[in-house]
Amino acid sequence: MCIRDRWYYDCFNQDNVDLVDVKETPIERITADGIQTSAGEQKFDIIAMATGFDAVTGGLMQIDIKGTEGLTLKEKWTQGVKTQLGVASAGFPNMLFLYGPQSPSGFCNGPTCAEIQGEWIVQCLENVRNQNKQRIETTAAAEQEWSDHVAELAGMTLFPKANSWYMGANIPGKTRQLLNYPGGLPLYREKCAEVADHGYAGFVIS
């Protein structure tokens, strides 16, 4: 059994494993005994199939929540995801999400990421309540700035050169962009603290 990153390459080097490049030899059909590729038939007892793995944004875009302009997140993000700190999207007031797009989610320990974001959101909401306000919403300018920051960091990596789910490349028609924040947790915490220390800059509290 391969567990995510651990022993990943070791699995492929086992004597009972063959690695098939389906770009070189595409799958033609499922047979009674296995899978037929252009190079021949591979026989299997079990075939595990994963289709439609719409990582990071897929779950959020399936929720039918409409923002102030009458758009769902799926409609808003048609041309690509834009968020502020990976926790908010302009046009969706009082909607703060954890472990979402443009946050460190897929590049760090999950519980740690959720805890850092959760603490920030709790403090943010306490700030809103202490001001006797009821609404918080990020601005389009702030989410554009954050999205540009994520794209700039992504450009320093090899992720844009690969057709992987990290770039949304496995979903036909999905905008190619790095969906997770690649700057690391220390820089992410620094950016979150900077926003909070400046009175939640990039957010409108009313």
PyMOL commands that set and color helices and strands:
alter all, ss='L'
color gray80, all
select helices_A, chain A and resi 8-12+58-61+73-79+105-107+110-130+140-154+159-161+165-167+185-197
alter helices_A, ss='H'
color red, helices_A
select strands_A, chain A and resi 27-30+34-37+40-43+136-138+203-205
alter strands_A, ss='S'
color yellow, strands_A
deselect
rebuild
show_as cartoon
